[in-house]
């Protein structure tokens, strides 16, 4: 009887070193973005750029390119314009993120209770300082629709809640809750806190584009539009079609990066375009200073 390890050994003709690039790419294209990234780091055969269709592309990136081309829909492609400095593995990772349910990835402030569900946050305090929750999904192009389901936990209280879009910045990296935010995390108004304002603006990248609208939100108390450039300009303005949210309800926001607009829907009814001039990258966020529960979910962008 042959030793077990001898029977399990592959013949030399089946080792990866002698397989053609096309076959290797086809096999690798079944991996997800993280798997391809690991493969590129651990194998020089996959990680070193080679000539692919006239371009210098590693086998791992070629596998990611083919998987993206094969699986992405036209709508997904419109939401994911490829950056010049972006790898194909990075673009595939963005596609995978786009397909995941939305959730709140960063919670800052004293008012939120521990999360039982990442797609929902509960504010347990009233008038003790704003708390902010941000989704980790970055929007870069196309049209994106989100619904925030707001449940007031005390119907006699005004819903001090803002819902909107913010640049993909960290609200905690090098920023102290008490020393910098002064205990109230409200990214729509930082002009009287110069160190904090500078920190947020210093996180700017070329992917923000030329727009000065760095944070923009629907304020539930009045229905007004709040937006800021985190420098000198802060605007609190009325807009055509605005309505306040009284107590509980669903607010939908449509970020159209083709048109540069942020539109508002209340309980499924379109109120109108709240703000123009948006461009570049954004994430969804909520900020609250009254007892409530807010859930986030991705919806299909209305026509």
Number of C-alpha atoms within 10 A of each C-alpha: 4 6 7 8 7 8 10 8 8 9 8 9 9 9 9 12 11 9 11 9 17 12 11 17 20 15 11 21 23 13 16 16 24 13 15 24 19 13 18 20 14 11 11 12 18 25 19 15 17 16 10 13 8 7 9 13 20 22 28 30 29 26 28 28 19 15 22 20 12 10 11 15 10 9 10 16 15 16 20 19 12 16 12 6 7 9 18 23 24 19 20 26 18 19 19 14 14 17 10 10 13 21 21 22 13 15 23 20 23 19 25 22 13 11 12 9 10 16 17 19 26 22 25 17 18 17 12 14 18 25 24 27 24 24 22 18 19 17 22 22 22 18 22 19 19 21 23 25 18 23 18 22 17 13 13 8 14 17 27 20 24 23 25 27 25 24 24 23 18 13 22 15 9 10 15 13 16 11 9 19 22 11 17 20 27 20 25 21 20 22 18 10 14 14 13 21 19 14 18 23 15 10 12 14 11 8 13 19 12 11 13 17 23 26 24 29 28 29 21 22 16 15 21 22 22 22 25 22 21 24 18 13 12 18 15 15 12 14 15 10 13 19 19 14 21 15 19 18 15 19 22 26 28 24 28 21 23 13 13 17 18 26 18 28 21 19 16 13 11 16 17 17 19 24 21 14 13 25 23 21 21 28 18 28 26 26 26 31 27 25 23 25 20 24 20 25 15 18 15 11 14 11 3
